Amino acid sequence: MHHPFTPVATVPVDVRTARVHEEGWQSWSPSGTYALDATPYRPTDDNWATVCYRPGVSVPDGVFQGEGLLALAPKGEDGPVVVCAALDPLSSVPSIRLQVRDGRAEISADGKVDLYSYLGPGGIQGALADWADSLGLEAPRPAPTAWCSWYEYFTAVTEDDIHENLRAMDTLDLPVDVVQIDDGYQKALGDWLTLSGRFRSRAGIADAIRARGRRAGIWTAPFLVDPASDLAAEHPDWLVRDAGGGFAHAGRNWGHDLRVLDTTHPDAAAYLTEVFTTLRAEGYDYFKVDFLYAGALDGVRHASADAVQAYRAGIELIREAIGPESYLLGCGAPILPSLGLFDAMRVSPDTAPHRRPEADDYSQPGQAPAEFTGAARQWQHGRLWTNDPDCLMARPAVETREQWAAHVEATGGLVASSDRLLSLDEWGVTTTRRLLEGATR
């Protein structure tokens, strides 16, 4: 349900030096600070508009748009900053637009916003940090260091790969707190407790990890359902519908059209609780929950909750199932609707072994997009959660690995290695050890 845009303020600007910051909808939505004559990143096709941007929201050419948050430095980064933010971000995240006409920035929004001027240090980042401080959230607890299977093995990961790297951590003397199994252990999206043929025992791996003095972590995409999954076949009533009576569509990925679990349905909620209480009982206490945008998609749900309320309730259900001591990392998550729910949050698109995505769409995997948005969201770190800049990759096959490692180190956020550890050369081992040790201090 989108409301018309109404004027909020008109601000005189120096068109040569002024800068505007757009805050994107979710982890992967490009966010950054632009000159007024720059062209902000926009989706290059309809699928990425759903998977990586705010679905159902398009932006006219020549307009800057922030989702619930936009900042303007009318004279440049050395001057005052105007901050326009959602009045109550936990219940409503309006889109905020800025268009320049005749030396004036016209700001409008499609919901209730707060507008104020920030006169302190730090330019736009300082102003956004000040806004974050005003929310009064608890400071996040220290993040563990991690190793993650994704950027080496992707969905082809096997149980033996996990064991090999577990041994290599000891051999290479790497201070890894958490060994996190990523996508590929499960039979299908939605069938989280059924193993793929490449894994023998989830509990058995957790035991092996813990026997070596490390913590067991695991990946899920809790709100996504593959149409070919057992869950979709057996419980179609657990899926969010669209207005026409079909299934709500969460975009296309892994070569599949994706559906959405309706956590407002009591049986679907009970299933999700069972997934996470089972994983917790098996010894997992670090949970990466991914593709969370799906839980905030508009659609027809069992209960008449709006999408943001349904999303927050779904995350709260997961937190209750894993317990307060477990570590919860969000990814692909709507930023403002996630306030107060996570220990850590991915604040950028995925990195990749390559520098740039093929399309000029900075929501797509690549080191350059991850650095662009990750740097622009540095103000969130330590205020909203611990920032996750995405995994360190330090193996020789990774393009511009020195530059990527420098970015991960500079953020001061979550450090997770994602290499086959035995493939690291001397530089790779030294760099990985240094970043992990730096994160534990």
C-alpha positions as CSV (number, residue, x, y, z in Angstrom):
1,M,0.0,0.0,0.0
2,H,1.9,3.1,-1.2
3,H,0.7,6.6,-0.4
4,P,1.2,9.7,-2.5
5,F,4.4,11.8,-2.0
6,T,3.8,15.0,-0.1
7,P,6.3,17.9,0.3
8,V,8.5,17.9,3.4
9,A,11.0,20.8,2.9
10,T,12.8,22.9,0.3
11,V,16.5,23.5,1.0
12,P,18.8,25.8,-1.0
13,V,21.9,23.9,-2.2
14,D,25.2,24.6,-3.7
15,V,24.8,22.4,-6.8
16,R,28.6,21.9,-7.1
17,T,29.4,20.8,-3.6
18,A,26.2,19.4,-2.2
19,R,26.0,15.7,-1.4
20,V,23.0,13.4,-0.8
21,H,22.9,10.0,0.9
22,E,20.4,7.4,-0.1
23,E,19.8,4.6,2.4
24,G,18.7,1.5,0.6
25,W,15.9,-0.8,1.7
26,Q,17.9,-3.9,2.6
27,S,21.4,-5.3,3.0
28,W,22.0,-5.7,-0.8
29,S,20.3,-2.4,-1.9
30,P,23.0,0.1,-3.0
31,S,23.4,2.9,-0.4
32,G,25.8,5.7,-0.7
33,T,26.5,9.4,-0.9
34,Y,26.3,11.1,-4.3
35,A,27.0,14.5,-5.9
36,L,23.8,16.1,-7.2
37,D,24.8,15.4,-10.9
38,A,25.5,11.7,-10.2
39,T,23.3,8.8,-11.3
40,P,22.5,6.6,-8.4
41,Y,22.5,2.8,-8.8
42,R,19.1,1.3,-9.8
43,P,18.0,-2.2,-10.6
44,T,18.9,-3.5,-14.1
45,D,16.0,-5.9,-14.3
46,D,12.7,-6.8,-12.6
47,N,14.1,-9.8,-10.8
48,W,16.8,-7.9,-9.0
49,A,14.3,-5.1,-8.3
50,T,12.5,-7.8,-6.1
51,V,15.5,-9.6,-4.7
52,C,17.8,-6.7,-4.0
53,Y,15.8,-3.5,-3.8
54,R,12.5,-2.4,-2.3
55,P,9.9,-4.4,-4.2
56,G,7.1,-2.5,-5.9
57,V,8.9,0.8,-5.6
58,S,10.4,2.4,-8.6
59,V,12.2,5.8,-8.7
60,P,11.8,8.4,-11.5
61,D,15.0,9.4,-13.3
62,G,16.7,12.4,-11.8
63,V,15.4,11.7,-8.3
64,F,17.3,10.5,-5.2
65,Q,15.4,8.2,-2.9
66,G,16.1,6.8,0.5
67,E,14.0,4.1,2.2
68,G,13.2,5.6,5.6
69,L,16.4,7.6,5.7
70,L,17.9,10.3,3.5
71,A,20.6,12.9,4.3
72,L,21.6,16.1,2.5
73,A,24.7,18.2,3.0
74,P,23.5,21.3,1.1
75,K,26.9,23.0,1.0
76,G,29.1,19.9,1.1
77,E,30.5,17.5,3.7
78,D,32.0,20.3,5.7
79,G,28.7,22.1,6.4
80,P,25.5,21.3,8.2
81,V,23.5,18.2,7.3
82,V,19.7,17.8,6.9
83,V,18.5,14.4,8.0
84,C,15.1,13.2,7.0
85,A,14.1,9.9,8.7
86,A,11.1,7.7,9.3
87,L,9.2,9.0,12.4
88,D,8.6,5.4,13.6
89,P,10.8,3.1,11.6
90,L,9.6,-0.1,13.4
91,S,6.0,0.4,12.1
92,S,6.4,2.3,8.9
93,V,9.3,3.0,6.5
94,P,8.3,5.7,4.1
95,S,10.2,6.4,0.8
96,I,11.9,9.8,0.9
97,R,12.7,11.6,-2.3
98,L,14.9,14.5,-3.2
99,Q,14.8,16.4,-6.5
100,V,16.9,19.4,-7.4
101,R,15.2,22.4,-9.2
102,D,16.7,25.8,-9.7
103,G,19.3,25.5,-6.9
104,R,16.8,24.1,-4.4
105,A,16.4,20.5,-3.1
106,E,12.8,19.6,-2.8
107,I,12.3,16.8,-0.3
108,S,9.1,14.8,-0.2
109,A,7.9,11.5,1.4
110,D,5.1,9.0,1.2
111,G,4.7,8.7,5.0
112,K,5.5,10.4,8.3
113,V,9.1,11.6,8.6
114,D,11.1,13.7,11.0
115,L,13.3,16.4,9.5
116,Y,16.2,18.1,11.4
117,S,19.5,19.8,10.9
118,Y,22.7,18.3,12.2
119,L,25.5,20.7,13.0
120,G,28.2,18.4,14.5
121,P,31.3,16.9,13.0
122,G,31.7,14.0,10.5
123,G,29.6,15.2,7.7
124,I,26.9,12.9,6.5
125,Q,28.3,9.8,8.3
126,G,28.4,11.9,11.5
127,A,24.8,13.0,11.0
128,L,23.6,9.4,10.4
129,A,25.6,8.1,13.4
130,D,23.9,10.8,15.5
131,W,20.5,9.6,14.2
132,A,21.4,6.0,15.1
133,D,22.5,7.1,18.6
134,S,19.1,8.9,19.1
135,L,17.3,5.5,18.8
136,G,18.8,4.4,22.1
137,L,19.4,0.8,21.1
138,E,21.6,-1.4,23.3
139,A,25.2,-1.6,22.1
140,P,25.9,-4.9,20.4
141,R,28.0,-7.6,22.2
142,P,31.4,-8.5,20.8
143,A,31.3,-10.5,17.6
144,P,32.9,-14.0,17.4
145,T,35.3,-14.6,14.5
146,A,34.1,-17.2,11.9
147,W,34.9,-19.4,9.0
148,C,32.2,-19.8,6.4
149,S,32.0,-22.4,3.6
150,W,30.2,-20.2,1.0
151,Y,32.8,-18.3,-1.0
152,E,34.9,-21.4,-1.7
153,Y,32.4,-24.2,-2.0
154,F,29.1,-22.5,-2.7
155,T,26.1,-24.9,-2.8
156,A,28.4,-27.9,-3.6
157,V,29.9,-28.0,0.0
158,T,30.3,-31.5,1.5
159,E,30.6,-32.7,5.1
160,D,34.2,-33.7,4.3
161,D,35.0,-30.1,3.2
162,I,33.9,-28.9,6.7
163,H,36.1,-31.5,8.4
164,E,39.1,-30.7,6.2
165,N,38.9,-27.0,7.1
166,L,38.3,-27.7,10.8
167,R,41.6,-29.6,10.9
168,A,43.3,-26.8,8.9
169,M,42.4,-24.2,11.5
170,D,44.4,-26.1,14.0
171,T,47.3,-26.7,11.6
172,L,47.5,-23.0,10.6
173,D,46.8,-21.8,14.2
174,L,43.9,-19.5,13.2
175,P,41.7,-18.0,15.9
176,V,38.3,-19.0,14.5
177,D,35.5,-19.0,17.1
178,V,32.7,-20.3,14.8
179,V,32.7,-22.8,12.0
180,Q,29.6,-21.8,9.9
181,I,28.1,-24.3,7.4
182,D,26.5,-22.3,4.6
183,D,24.0,-23.2,1.9
184,G,24.2,-26.7,0.5
185,Y,23.7,-29.0,3.6
186,Q,19.9,-29.0,3.2
187,K,17.8,-30.9,0.6
188,A,15.9,-27.8,-0.5
189,L,15.0,-24.2,0.6
190,G,12.2,-24.8,3.1
191,D,13.3,-28.4,3.9
192,W,15.9,-27.3,6.4
193,L,15.9,-30.4,8.6
194,T,16.3,-32.8,5.6
195,L,20.0,-33.3,4.6
196,S,21.3,-33.1,1.0
197,G,23.2,-36.3,-0.1
198,R,26.5,-34.6,0.6
199,F,26.0,-34.6,4.4
200,R,25.7,-37.5,6.8
201,S,24.8,-35.8,10.2
202,R,24.2,-32.2,11.2
203,A,24.5,-33.1,14.9
204,G,27.6,-35.1,14.2
205,I,29.4,-32.1,12.5
206,A,28.3,-29.8,15.4
207,D,29.9,-32.3,17.8
208,A,33.1,-32.5,15.8
209,I,33.3,-28.7,15.7
210,R,32.7,-28.3,19.4
211,A,35.1,-31.1,20.2
212,R,37.9,-28.9,18.7
213,G,36.9,-26.0,21.0
214,R,35.0,-24.0,18.4
215,R,31.3,-23.1,18.0
216,A,29.0,-24.5,15.4
217,G,27.2,-22.1,13.1
218,I,24.7,-22.7,10.3
219,W,23.0,-20.8,7.5
220,T,19.3,-20.7,6.6
221,A,17.0,-18.6,4.5
222,P,14.0,-19.0,6.8
223,F,11.4,-17.2,4.8
224,L,12.1,-18.7,1.4
225,V,10.5,-21.8,0.0
226,D,11.5,-23.7,-3.1
227,P,8.4,-24.7,-5.1
228,A,10.0,-28.1,-5.5
229,S,10.4,-28.6,-1.8
230,D,8.5,-31.1,0.3
231,L,7.2,-28.2,2.3
232,A,5.6,-26.5,-0.7
233,A,4.0,-29.8,-1.8
234,E,2.7,-30.8,1.6
235,H,1.7,-27.4,3.0
236,P,0.7,-24.9,0.3
237,D,-1.5,-23.2,2.9
238,W,1.7,-22.1,4.7
239,L,2.8,-19.9,1.7
240,V,2.0,-16.2,1.3
241,R,-0.4,-15.5,-1.5
242,D,-0.7,-12.6,-3.9
243,A,-3.8,-10.5,-4.4
244,G,-4.8,-12.7,-7.4
245,G,-4.8,-15.9,-5.3
246,G,-1.5,-17.2,-6.7
247,F,1.6,-17.5,-4.6
248,A,3.6,-14.4,-3.7
249,H,6.8,-14.3,-5.6
250,A,10.1,-13.6,-3.9
251,G,12.1,-13.4,-7.2
252,R,14.2,-16.0,-8.8
253,N,17.5,-17.4,-7.6
254,W,19.4,-20.8,-7.8
255,G,17.5,-21.3,-11.0
256,H,14.2,-21.4,-9.0
257,D,11.2,-19.2,-8.6
258,L,11.0,-18.5,-4.9
259,R,7.9,-18.5,-2.6
260,V,7.5,-17.1,0.9
261,L,6.7,-18.8,4.1
262,D,3.8,-17.2,5.9
263,T,4.9,-17.1,9.5
264,T,1.6,-15.6,10.6
265,H,0.1,-19.1,9.9
266,P,0.2,-20.9,13.3
267,D,1.4,-24.2,11.7
268,A,4.1,-22.5,9.6
269,A,5.3,-20.6,12.7
270,A,5.4,-23.9,14.7
271,Y,7.5,-25.5,11.9
272,L,9.9,-22.6,11.9
273,T,10.2,-22.8,15.7
274,E,10.9,-26.5,15.3
275,V,13.7,-25.9,12.8
276,F,15.5,-23.5,15.0
277,T,15.0,-25.4,18.3
278,T,16.2,-28.5,16.6
279,L,19.4,-26.8,15.3
280,R,20.0,-25.3,18.7
281,A,19.5,-28.6,20.4
282,E,22.1,-30.2,18.0
283,G,24.7,-27.7,19.3
284,Y,24.4,-24.8,16.8
285,D,24.5,-21.4,18.5
286,Y,25.5,-19.1,15.6
287,F,22.8,-18.5,13.1
288,K,23.1,-16.7,9.8
289,V,19.6,-16.0,8.5
290,D,19.6,-14.9,4.9
291,F,17.3,-13.6,2.1
292,L,15.2,-12.0,4.9
293,Y,13.6,-9.4,2.5
294,A,11.2,-12.2,1.6
295,G,9.6,-12.0,5.1
296,A,8.7,-8.3,4.5
297,L,7.2,-8.7,1.0
298,D,3.6,-7.5,0.5
299,G,1.0,-10.3,0.2
300,V,-2.0,-12.0,1.6
301,R,-1.1,-13.7,4.9
302,H,-3.1,-15.9,7.2
303,A,-3.3,-13.1,9.8
304,S,-3.9,-9.5,8.8
305,A,-0.5,-8.2,9.8
306,D,1.2,-5.7,7.5
307,A,4.4,-6.9,5.9
308,V,6.8,-5.1,8.3
309,Q,4.9,-6.4,11.4
310,A,4.9,-9.9,9.9
311,Y,8.7,-9.7,9.3
312,R,9.5,-8.5,12.8
313,A,7.3,-11.2,14.4
314,G,9.0,-13.8,12.2
315,I,12.5,-12.7,13.4
316,E,11.3,-12.6,17.0
317,L,10.1,-16.2,16.7
318,I,13.5,-17.2,15.5
319,R,15.2,-15.4,18.4
320,E,12.9,-17.0,20.9
321,A,13.7,-20.5,19.4
322,I,17.5,-20.1,19.5
323,G,17.6,-18.4,22.9
324,P,19.2,-15.1,24.0
325,E,22.8,-16.5,24.1
326,S,22.9,-17.6,20.5
327,Y,24.4,-15.2,18.0
328,L,22.1,-13.9,15.2
329,L,23.4,-12.5,11.9
330,G,21.0,-11.0,9.4
331,C,21.5,-10.8,5.7
332,G,19.4,-9.6,2.7
333,A,17.4,-8.0,5.5
334,P,15.3,-4.8,5.4
335,I,17.5,-2.4,7.4
336,L,15.1,-0.2,9.4
337,P,12.5,-2.9,10.1
338,S,15.4,-4.9,11.6
339,L,16.3,-2.4,14.4
340,G,16.8,-4.1,17.8
341,L,16.5,-7.7,16.5
342,F,20.1,-8.8,15.5
343,D,23.6,-9.1,16.9
344,A,25.1,-8.4,13.5
345,M,23.9,-7.4,10.1
346,R,25.3,-7.6,6.6
347,V,25.4,-4.0,5.4
348,S,26.3,-4.6,1.8
349,P,25.7,-6.8,-1.3
350,D,27.7,-10.0,-1.4
351,T,31.4,-9.8,-2.2
352,A,32.8,-12.2,-4.7
353,P,36.1,-13.6,-6.0
354,H,35.8,-10.9,-8.7
355,R,36.0,-7.1,-8.4
356,R,33.0,-5.9,-10.5
357,P,29.6,-7.4,-11.4
358,E,28.9,-7.8,-15.1
359,A,25.9,-5.5,-15.1
360,D,26.5,-2.0,-13.7
361,D,24.1,-2.9,-10.9
362,Y,25.7,-2.4,-7.5
363,S,23.3,-4.8,-5.8
364,Q,25.0,-7.7,-7.5
365,P,27.9,-9.7,-6.1
366,G,31.4,-8.1,-6.4
367,Q,34.0,-6.5,-4.2
368,A,33.4,-3.0,-5.6
369,P,29.6,-3.0,-4.7
370,A,30.3,-4.5,-1.3
371,E,32.9,-1.8,-0.6
372,F,30.7,1.0,-1.9
373,T,27.7,0.3,0.3
374,G,29.7,-1.2,3.2
375,A,31.6,2.1,3.6
376,A,28.5,4.2,3.3
377,R,26.9,2.2,6.1
378,Q,29.8,2.4,8.5
379,W,27.7,4.7,10.7
380,Q,25.5,1.7,11.7
381,H,28.4,-0.2,13.2
382,G,28.3,-0.5,17.0
383,R,25.1,1.5,17.1
384,L,22.4,-0.6,15.3
385,W,24.5,-3.9,15.4
386,T,27.9,-5.2,14.5
387,N,28.4,-4.5,10.8
388,D,29.2,-7.5,8.6
389,P,31.2,-6.3,5.6
390,D,31.0,-9.9,4.2
391,C,33.7,-12.6,4.2
392,L,37.4,-12.2,3.8
393,M,38.8,-14.1,0.8
394,A,42.6,-14.2,0.8
395,R,43.4,-17.1,-1.6
396,P,45.6,-16.4,-4.6
397,A,42.7,-16.9,-7.1
398,V,40.8,-13.9,-5.7
399,E,41.0,-10.8,-7.8
400,T,42.3,-7.6,-5.9
401,R,42.4,-9.6,-2.7
402,E,44.7,-7.0,-1.0
403,Q,42.2,-4.3,-1.5
404,W,39.3,-6.4,-0.3
405,A,41.2,-7.5,2.8
406,A,41.9,-3.8,3.5
407,H,38.2,-3.0,3.3
408,V,37.2,-5.8,5.7
409,E,39.9,-4.7,8.2
410,A,39.0,-1.0,8.0
411,T,35.3,-1.7,8.9
412,G,36.2,-3.1,12.3
413,G,33.2,-5.3,12.0
414,L,32.6,-9.1,11.9
415,V,35.5,-11.0,10.5
416,A,34.7,-14.3,8.7
417,S,37.2,-16.2,6.6
418,S,35.8,-18.0,3.5
419,D,38.6,-19.8,1.8
420,R,39.6,-23.4,1.5
421,L,42.3,-22.8,4.2
422,L,44.8,-25.3,2.7
423,S,44.7,-23.2,-0.6
424,L,46.1,-20.1,1.1
425,D,49.6,-19.0,0.3
426,E,51.8,-17.3,2.8
427,W,50.2,-13.8,2.3
428,G,46.8,-15.4,2.6
429,V,47.5,-17.2,5.9
430,T,49.3,-14.2,7.4
431,T,46.5,-11.8,6.4
432,T,43.7,-14.1,7.5
433,R,45.4,-14.7,10.9
434,R,46.0,-10.9,11.4
435,L,42.4,-10.0,10.6
436,L,41.0,-12.7,12.9
437,E,43.4,-11.7,15.7
438,G,42.5,-8.1,15.3
439,A,38.8,-8.9,15.6
440,T,39.3,-10.8,18.8
441,R,41.0,-7.9,20.6
